[in-house]
């Protein structure tokens, strides 16, 4: 007997099992990486704690979710889990991938998995999905790449405060 497993169900089952890998499905291809090391996790937590509305901005509540599955509307129905997703409005509670597109994304580079965040399935993919700000933070070099649609990538030396198009600010 053959059993067909939906890719989203496979990802959710892997998460539920406590397997030490993070699965994604991008542009019709599965990808995985090992669970993040302490440098990655500490950087993500520090950055997430710093996110707040920019002074004088009230349009966005700057609600964050770390490592949440998001289903994109590309033809392959890609499923990614950004390190930090920023939403202006609180996302719904869900036990499945969210269909809500974030207002900004922050990825933290992990040693050996740089291509995942810098290659075509990383920041460029997020921009193609209409996300106006993508930050890719390298905690080893203390630099951040800021991607915006139609603009050249800006390299930022840390520490720095970045104001996002949605009205949030973040310390990288």
N, C-alpha and C positions, 0 to 999 in steps of 0.2 A: 504494500500500500504506500502510495506517495502522498506526502503532505506538503502543501504549499504554505510558506510562512511569509507574510507581508514584511518588508524591510523595517517598517516602523515597529512592528511587533517584535522582531528580532532585536532591534536596538533596545526597546523597553525591557525585554526579557534579560538581555545581557546586563543592563543596569540593575535590575531587580536581583540578579544572582550575585551581585557584588564582585563580578569579574574585574580584574585590575586593568581594564582597557576601556577606552571611550570610542564608540563607533559613530560614524557619520555616513551619510549617503549624499554625494554631491555629483550633479551632472550625470547621473546614471551609474556611478561607480561607488562602491563602498570604500571607506577608509577607516583607519583606526590609529590610535596612539595610546601609549602607556599612560596610566594615571599620572597626573602631574606631580613633580617632585616639590620639595618644600620651598625652593626659591620661587617657583612659579606660583604656588598657592599663597605665599606671603605677599608677593607683589600684587596678585589679584585682590586679596583682602584689603591691603592698604589702599589701593586705587578705588575699590568699590566704596570704602568708608568715606572717601574724599568727595564723592559725587553729590552735588547739591545745585539748587537753582542759582544761576549767576546773579550777582547784585542787580536789582532793578528789573529782573525777569520774573514773571509770574505765570507765563503761559504753559510751563511744563513742571510736573511734580517730580521729575527725575527719579522714577521708580526703577530699581535695578533688580535683575535676576542673574545669578551666576550659574553657568553650566546648564542652562535650560535648553531643551530641544525645541527648535523652531522649524516648522515646515514652510518652505518657500513656494511661491507660485510659478516657478520656472517649469518648463515642459516635463522635467524629470521628477518634479515634486521633491526636490532636494531637502534633506533634513540635516541641519547643522546645530552645533551647540557652542555658541560663542562663550568665551570666558566670562564676559560681562555684557549683558544686553540692557540698554537703557530705553525705557518707555516713558512717554509723557503721562499717559493714563495707566492706572493699575491694570495689569493683565488679569484675565479670569483665572480662577483655580482650575487646574486640569491635571489629569494623570497621563495625558498623552502630549504629543508635540503641540505647541501653540501655533495657530495660524496667523497670529498677530506679528506684523513686521516691526522690529525695533526702530526707534528714532536715532539710535547710535549704537555702535558695537565697539568693544575693546577686546583685543586679543593679546595674550602674553606669550612671547616666544618661549618655547621649551627646547632645550638642547637636543639636536637630532631631528626635530620636527619643524624646522623653520619653513620648509617648503609648503607645509600645510597652511600657514597663515600668510605667507608672502607670495606664494605661487598663484596661478589662475583660479584655484578653488578657494582662496582666502579673501584678502581685501578686494581684489577685482570682482569676485563673485558678489560680495555684499553690495558694492557700488552698482552693479548691474541690476540688483533687486530693489534699487531705489533708496538705499540707506544713505543719508546725507553726510555722515561722519563715521569714519572707521579709523581707530587708533590701534597701531600694532606696537606694543611696548617690548623692548629688549632689556630685561633686568640685568644682563651681564654688562652691556655697554652703556647703560643709562641713557639710551636714546629711544625716541618714539617717532614712528612714521605716521603722519596725519594724512589720510586719504580723503579727498572730496571729489564728487563727480565733476569732470571737465577741468580739473585743476592739477597742477603738478604736485607730486608728493612733497610735503614739507617735513624736514627732519628737525626734531626738537630735542634739545639737551635737557636731561632731567637734573634737578627738579624744576618743574614748570607747571603753571596753571593754563589749561586749555579751555576756551569757551566754545561750546558746540552750537551748531545751527538751531538745535531744539531749545536752547536757552539754559542748558545745564553747563556747569563747569566741573572740571576734574583735574586733580593734581597727579601728574605723571612723573 
